[in-house]
Amino acid sequence: MPPDADGKVQGLLAAAGAALRPASDSPDLDAELLLAQVLGRTRAWLKAHGEHAVNASEASRYAGLLSRRMAGEPVAYLLGHRGFLHLELEVGPGVLVPRPETELLVETALELVRARPAPLLLDLGTGSGAVVLALAQARPDARITGVEASASALSYTRRNAARLALADLELLEGSWYEPLPGRRFHCIVSNPPYLATDDPHLAKLAHEPRTALVAGPLGTEALAEIISRAPDHLLPGGCLAVEHGYRQGAEVRRLMQESGLTAIHTQRDLAGHERVTHGEYTNDPSSAQEPS
Ligand SMILES: C[S@@+](CC[C@H](N)C(=O)[O-])C[C@H]1O[C@@H](n2cnc3c(N)ncnc32)[C@H](O)[C@@H]1O
């Protein structure tokens, strides 16, 4: 970290924000979050106490966190947690940091099952538990199953479920539908890996697990597997909702149509990008219609 003249909050933040600029899209926010963590205070407290002098041990811990952030570690890993909808989730190495776009997936799934009492829900690729736990919190009457292939990621799902007292979930280790032979659900949701092996964004995501991000040479391999096998695991009238890359909407709609899903529709995220596509399983090909 660049030397700070007086070791006071305001000066430290200014220096840290400047130092983080090349490594972060939100350098000033990161600088505040990390200093607030070291001092055990809120960001509002920092703003009101710019003249507070930071002691040597605090300054050294702060410098350590800043250098890790400058090396590309996600700020959520350094803090050890990330907010998602109404949840505060433990995150760290070995699990994907939940993204704000994924809130749209949860909102979409909740809307799709709004009128259905005690729905059977399935989340494929639970990661931190962002989706599965947000569903559980919003629908205490639902019976919810989550599947995750990574033992490390599943340990985060389990800890977050236990800490949030949302432990009454069925959490299974395995690949997509493999631990669910013969089982059917009212709604399947998934935010699977959807980057291609050569995606240029990967350079900035080196600290997060590659298996959570990369699907294969095309980027749509996991989506294709989840969509093609969904009809074997949906109850009639059930739905599938998936998150995908902003250029993958047309391909996801095509895959859903090919799998016989109907009422296919894509939602845009807050940035206006196609982000979540859902379809319905009617088991009746005559109800097919053009996707929107
Ligand atoms: C993009 S992350 C989503 C995590 C979490 N649901 C979220 O939205 O933040 C994808 C997750 O799928 C998991 N995954 C990858 N391949 C899988 C597979 N074959 N079967 C089950 N889960 C898999 C990854 O380990 C990762 O946790």
The ligand as an SDF file (V2000), in Angstrom:
LIG
                    3D

 27 29  0  0  0  0  0  0  0  0999 V2000
  -22.0970  -20.7400  -11.4240 C   0  0  0  0  0  0  0  0  0  0  0  0
  -21.9280  -21.7190   -9.9690 S   0  0  0  0  0  0  0  0  0  0  0  0
  -23.4750  -21.3650   -9.1470 C   0  0  0  0  0  0  0  0  0  0  0  0
  -23.4150  -21.4970   -7.6470 C   0  0  0  0  0  0  0  0  0  0  0  0
  -24.6700  -20.9680   -6.9470 C   0  0  0  0  0  0  0  0  0  0  0  0
  -25.8560  -21.6990   -7.3350 N   0  0  0  0  0  0  0  0  0  0  0  0
  -24.8630  -19.4990   -7.2700 C   0  0  0  0  0  0  0  0  0  0  0  0
  -25.7560  -19.1850   -8.0590 O   0  0  0  0  0  0  0  0  0  0  0  0
  -24.1110  -18.6740   -6.7410 O   0  0  0  0  0  0  0  0  0  0  0  0
  -22.1640  -23.3390  -10.6240 C   0  0  0  0  0  0  0  0  0  0  0  0
  -22.1060  -24.4540   -9.5880 C   0  0  0  0  0  0  0  0  0  0  0  0
  -22.3280  -25.6970  -10.2510 O   0  0  0  0  0  0  0  0  0  0  0  0
  -21.4420  -26.6550   -9.7210 C   0  0  0  0  0  0  0  0  0  0  0  0
  -21.2540  -27.7030  -10.7230 N   0  0  0  0  0  0  0  0  0  0  0  0
  -20.4140  -27.7200  -11.7930 C   0  0  0  0  0  0  0  0  0  0  0  0
  -20.5540  -28.8660  -12.4730 N   0  0  0  0  0  0  0  0  0  0  0  0
  -21.5080  -29.5910  -11.8330 C   0  0  0  0  0  0  0  0  0  0  0  0
  -22.1040  -30.8580  -12.0760 C   0  0  0  0  0  0  0  0  0  0  0  0
  -21.7330  -31.6150  -13.1020 N   0  0  0  0  0  0  0  0  0  0  0  0
  -23.0640  -31.2690  -11.2280 N   0  0  0  0  0  0  0  0  0  0  0  0
  -23.4420  -30.5110  -10.1670 C   0  0  0  0  0  0  0  0  0  0  0  0
  -22.9140  -29.3000   -9.8870 N   0  0  0  0  0  0  0  0  0  0  0  0
  -21.9530  -28.8440  -10.7160 C   0  0  0  0  0  0  0  0  0  0  0  0
  -20.1760  -25.8780   -9.4120 C   0  0  0  0  0  0  0  0  0  0  0  0
  -19.3610  -26.5610   -8.4880 O   0  0  0  0  0  0  0  0  0  0  0  0
  -20.7670  -24.5660   -8.8830 C   0  0  0  0  0  0  0  0  0  0  0  0
  -20.9460  -24.6340   -7.4900 O   0  0  0  0  0  0  0  0  0  0  0  0
  1  2  1  0
  2  3  1  0
  2 10  1  0
  3  4  1  0
  4  5  1  0
  5  6  1  0
  5  7  1  0
  7  8  2  0
  7  9  1  0
 10 11  1  0
 11 12  1  0
 11 26  1  0
 12 13  1  0
 13 14  1  0
 13 24  1  0
 14 15  1  0
 14 23  1  0
 15 16  2  0
 16 17  1  0
 17 18  1  0
 17 23  2  0
 18 19  1  0
 18 20  2  0
 20 21  1  0
 21 22  2  0
 22 23  1  0
 24 25  1  0
 24 26  1  0
 26 27  1  0
M  CHG  2   2   1   9  -1
M  END
$$$$
